[in-house]
């Protein structure tokens, strides 16, 4: 099979028995992907394979693809068409301007979680010295690593009950140069009594029988990091109940939750004795993070 074919309408491939039989260049790869996955995703996958930008993918449709690259793209195309998330196919996802390694062992980072970072940064002043921050259920480590890098003087501790997730988080911390202490723990179980200025978490908060767990990208993510009891509040309630023993007076607890759970989480916080209880909205206007300040003793 030749490594190059001219790009003209008459050579756009029909549906072949084997996709790779008609892929010899970028233009043909994009043509095969058309109608199966969004064009933007096809460009992302090709860019990752070729080590170039999506703009270059669009600008040079005549660029030759070796049979090996064509086969790899065909595999990615089939997996994405079957629903596998782009983040897992690429192995990375951007969060707060940085690329993080992700695998099916961890949740895919989402933009709304960046709200927790912004809320912490807004409450740290130059007089705070070295704030102590605990990240519960760190997953890929995006919150802990980002806060460590945005607050160079902070002392970060991150926990997760999944050893596989912690392995990914450690890789991200090392790759980005963040100093984080990682602990394998079921929430607070293995954390000592150190007082923290902030406890942050993006815990499981989807009801176990929610039909969305069987739809879209979520189908491929770890269920244990997504679902939490019949109302989705079990882990949120555990964190609220346990946090006072680990927070300094005046320390903050901040948790992400579902689109319709803000009132319930505020009630949990108020019932546990937190002050200044409130919720913050994400860019879509949804109350996405609720928080409270632990009262002085």
C-alpha positions as CSV (number, residue, x, y, z in Angstrom):
1,X,0.0,0.0,0.0
2,X,1.5,3.4,-0.9
3,X,2.3,5.8,2.0
4,X,0.8,8.8,0.2
5,X,-2.3,9.4,-1.9
6,X,-3.6,12.6,-3.3
7,X,-6.3,14.4,-1.3
8,X,-9.3,15.0,-3.5
9,X,-13.0,14.4,-3.2
10,X,-12.9,11.3,-5.4
11,X,-10.5,9.6,-3.0
12,X,-12.5,10.0,0.2
13,X,-12.9,6.5,1.5
14,X,-16.2,4.7,1.8
15,X,-16.9,2.4,4.7
16,X,-14.1,-0.2,4.4
17,X,-13.8,-3.6,5.8
18,X,-10.7,-2.5,7.6
19,X,-10.4,1.2,8.4
20,X,-6.7,1.2,8.1
21,X,-6.9,0.1,4.4
22,X,-7.9,3.6,3.3
23,X,-5.8,5.7,5.7
24,X,-2.6,6.9,4.3
25,X,-2.7,10.6,5.3
26,X,-4.3,13.0,7.8
27,X,-7.1,14.0,5.4
28,X,-8.1,10.4,4.9
29,X,-8.0,9.7,8.6
30,X,-10.3,12.7,9.3
31,X,-12.7,11.5,6.5
32,X,-13.0,8.0,8.0
33,X,-13.7,9.5,11.4
34,X,-16.4,11.9,10.0
35,X,-19.8,10.9,11.2
36,X,-18.4,8.5,13.8
37,X,-16.9,10.9,16.3
38,X,-16.7,14.8,16.4
39,X,-14.1,16.3,14.2
40,X,-12.5,18.1,17.1
41,X,-12.0,14.7,18.9
42,X,-10.5,13.2,15.7
43,X,-8.0,16.1,15.5
44,X,-7.1,15.6,19.1
45,X,-6.4,11.9,18.7
46,X,-4.4,12.5,15.5
47,X,-2.5,15.4,17.2
48,X,-1.6,13.1,20.1
49,X,-0.3,10.4,17.8
50,X,1.7,12.7,15.7
51,X,2.9,15.1,18.5
52,X,1.5,18.2,16.9
53,X,-1.3,20.7,17.4
54,X,-4.8,20.4,16.2
55,X,-4.2,23.5,14.1
56,X,-1.4,21.6,12.3
57,X,-3.7,18.7,11.8
58,X,-6.2,20.9,10.1
59,X,-3.5,22.7,8.0
60,X,-1.7,19.7,6.6
61,X,-4.3,17.1,5.5
62,X,-1.7,15.7,3.0
63,X,0.7,14.7,5.7
64,X,1.5,11.0,5.4
65,X,0.6,8.5,8.0
66,X,2.6,5.3,8.3
67,X,0.7,2.0,8.4
68,X,1.6,1.8,12.1
69,X,0.1,5.2,12.9
70,X,-2.9,4.5,10.7
71,X,-3.5,1.3,12.7
72,X,-3.2,3.1,16.0
73,X,-5.6,5.8,14.9
74,X,-8.1,3.2,13.7
75,X,-7.9,1.6,17.1
76,X,-8.5,4.9,18.9
77,X,-11.3,5.7,16.6
78,X,-13.1,2.4,17.2
79,X,-12.7,2.8,21.0
80,X,-14.0,6.4,21.0
81,X,-16.9,5.5,18.8
82,X,-17.8,2.8,21.4
83,X,-17.9,5.5,24.0
84,X,-14.5,5.3,25.7
85,X,-13.6,8.8,27.0
86,X,-11.0,10.9,25.1
87,X,-9.2,11.6,28.4
88,X,-8.5,7.9,28.9
89,X,-7.5,7.4,25.2
90,X,-5.0,10.2,25.4
91,X,-4.0,9.5,29.0
92,X,-4.2,13.1,30.0
93,X,-6.6,15.8,30.9
94,X,-6.1,19.5,31.5
95,X,-6.9,21.0,34.9
96,X,-6.2,24.6,36.0
97,X,-3.9,25.1,33.1
98,X,-1.8,22.0,33.6
99,X,-1.9,18.5,32.0
100,X,-2.5,15.6,34.4
101,X,-2.1,11.9,33.8
102,X,-5.4,10.0,34.0
103,X,-6.3,6.3,33.7
104,X,-9.5,4.3,34.3
105,X,-8.3,4.0,37.9
106,X,-9.2,7.7,38.5
107,X,-12.0,10.1,37.7
108,X,-11.6,12.4,34.7
109,X,-10.9,15.9,36.1
110,X,-13.7,18.3,35.2
111,X,-13.6,22.1,35.0
112,X,-16.2,22.6,37.8
113,X,-13.8,21.2,40.3
114,X,-11.5,24.1,39.7
115,X,-13.9,26.1,41.8
116,X,-12.5,24.6,44.9
117,X,-9.1,25.8,44.0
118,X,-10.4,29.3,43.5
119,X,-12.2,29.3,46.8
120,X,-9.1,28.2,48.7
121,X,-6.9,30.8,47.0
122,X,-9.4,33.5,47.8
123,X,-9.1,32.7,51.5
124,X,-5.3,32.5,51.8
125,X,-3.5,35.7,52.5
126,X,0.2,36.6,52.6
127,X,0.0,36.5,56.4
128,X,-1.1,32.8,56.4
129,X,2.5,31.5,56.2
130,X,2.2,27.8,55.5
131,X,-1.4,26.8,55.3
132,X,-2.1,23.1,55.9
133,X,-4.4,21.5,53.4
134,X,-6.0,18.0,53.3
135,X,-7.4,16.7,50.1
136,X,-9.8,13.8,50.7
137,X,-10.3,11.3,47.8
138,X,-7.5,12.8,45.7
139,X,-7.9,10.5,42.7
140,X,-5.5,11.8,40.1
141,X,-4.3,14.4,42.5
142,X,-5.5,17.5,40.7
143,X,-6.6,19.4,43.7
144,X,-3.6,18.6,45.9
145,X,-1.1,19.1,43.2
146,X,-2.7,22.3,41.9
147,X,-2.9,23.8,45.4
148,X,0.7,22.9,46.1
149,X,1.8,24.7,43.0
150,X,-0.4,27.7,43.4
151,X,0.5,28.1,47.1
152,X,4.3,27.2,47.3
153,X,4.3,27.6,51.1
154,X,1.4,25.3,51.7
155,X,1.7,21.9,53.2
156,X,-0.4,19.4,51.3
157,X,-1.7,16.0,52.4
158,X,-3.7,13.9,50.0
159,X,-5.5,10.7,50.8
160,X,-7.3,8.1,48.7
161,X,-8.5,4.5,49.6
162,X,-7.4,3.3,46.1
163,X,-3.7,2.4,45.9
164,X,-4.0,2.6,42.1
165,X,-5.3,6.2,42.2
166,X,-2.5,7.2,44.6
167,X,0.1,5.8,42.1
168,X,-1.4,8.1,39.4
169,X,-1.4,11.0,41.8
170,X,2.2,10.5,42.8
171,X,3.1,10.4,39.1
172,X,1.4,13.7,38.5
173,X,3.0,15.3,41.6
174,X,6.5,14.2,40.4
175,X,5.9,15.3,36.8
176,X,4.7,18.8,37.9
177,X,7.1,19.3,40.7
178,X,4.6,19.4,43.5
179,X,5.4,18.5,47.1
180,X,2.5,16.4,48.5
181,X,2.3,13.9,51.2
182,X,0.1,10.9,50.0
183,X,-1.6,8.5,52.4
184,X,-3.7,5.5,51.6
185,X,-6.8,6.0,53.7
186,X,-10.6,5.6,53.8
187,X,-11.3,9.3,54.3
188,X,-9.9,10.3,57.7
189,X,-9.1,6.8,59.0
190,X,-5.3,6.8,58.5
191,X,-4.8,10.6,58.9
192,X,-3.3,11.6,62.2
193,X,-4.6,14.4,64.4
194,X,-2.8,17.3,62.7
195,X,-4.8,20.5,62.5
196,X,-5.6,21.6,58.9
197,X,-6.5,25.0,57.7
198,X,-8.5,23.6,54.8
199,X,-10.1,20.2,54.1
200,X,-11.2,19.9,50.5
201,X,-12.9,17.1,48.7
202,X,-14.5,16.0,45.4
203,X,-16.1,12.9,46.9
204,X,-18.6,10.4,45.3
205,X,-22.0,12.1,45.3
206,X,-24.2,10.4,42.7
207,X,-27.1,8.2,43.9
208,X,-26.3,4.5,43.3
209,X,-29.4,4.0,41.1
210,X,-28.9,7.1,39.0
211,X,-29.3,6.1,35.3
212,X,-26.5,8.5,34.4
213,X,-24.0,6.0,35.8
214,X,-24.8,3.9,32.7
215,X,-24.4,6.7,30.2
216,X,-21.6,8.6,28.4
217,X,-18.1,8.8,29.8
218,X,-19.2,7.9,33.3
219,X,-19.7,4.3,32.2
220,X,-15.9,4.0,32.0
221,X,-15.0,5.7,35.3
222,X,-14.6,3.9,38.6
223,X,-18.0,3.6,40.2
224,X,-16.6,3.7,43.7
225,X,-15.5,7.2,43.0
226,X,-18.9,8.3,41.7
227,X,-21.8,6.7,43.7
228,X,-22.6,7.2,47.3
229,X,-25.8,5.7,48.8
230,X,-29.4,6.1,47.7
231,X,-29.3,9.9,47.8
232,X,-25.7,10.4,46.9
233,X,-25.0,12.0,50.3
234,X,-23.4,9.2,52.3
235,X,-19.7,10.2,51.8
236,X,-20.5,13.9,52.1
237,X,-22.1,13.2,55.4
238,X,-19.1,11.2,56.6
239,X,-16.7,13.9,55.7
240,X,-18.8,16.6,57.4
241,X,-19.0,14.5,60.6
242,X,-15.3,13.7,60.6
243,X,-13.8,17.0,59.6
244,X,-14.1,19.0,62.9
245,X,-11.6,16.7,64.6
246,X,-9.0,17.6,61.9
247,X,-9.7,21.3,61.3
248,X,-8.0,24.2,63.2
249,X,-10.4,26.7,64.7
250,X,-11.3,29.0,61.8
251,X,-10.4,26.3,59.2
252,X,-12.6,25.6,56.2
253,X,-14.3,22.5,54.8
254,X,-15.1,22.7,51.1
255,X,-16.8,19.9,49.1
256,X,-18.0,19.5,45.6
257,X,-21.5,18.0,45.2
258,X,-24.3,17.3,42.7
259,X,-26.4,20.0,41.0
260,X,-29.3,19.5,43.3
261,X,-27.6,18.8,46.6
262,X,-26.4,22.2,47.8
263,X,-29.3,22.7,50.3
264,X,-28.8,19.2,51.8
265,X,-25.0,19.8,52.2
266,X,-25.5,23.2,53.8
267,X,-27.9,21.5,56.2
268,X,-25.2,18.9,57.0
269,X,-22.6,21.6,57.6
270,X,-24.9,23.8,59.8
271,X,-26.0,20.7,61.8
272,X,-22.3,19.8,62.5
273,X,-21.6,23.3,63.9
274,X,-20.0,25.0,61.0
275,X,-20.3,28.8,60.6
276,X,-20.4,30.9,57.5
277,X,-22.1,28.1,55.6
278,X,-22.6,28.9,52.0
279,X,-22.5,27.5,48.4
280,X,-20.6,28.7,45.4
281,X,-21.8,28.5,41.8
282,X,-19.8,27.1,38.9
283,X,-19.5,28.7,35.4
284,X,-22.9,27.2,34.5
285,X,-24.6,28.9,37.4
286,X,-25.0,25.7,39.4
287,X,-24.4,25.6,43.1
288,X,-21.5,23.2,42.9
289,X,-19.3,23.6,46.0
290,X,-20.6,24.1,49.6
291,X,-18.4,25.1,52.5
292,X,-18.3,26.2,56.1
293,X,-15.8,27.6,58.6
294,X,-15.1,25.5,61.7
295,X,-16.0,27.6,64.8
296,X,-13.4,28.6,67.3
297,X,-13.3,26.4,70.4
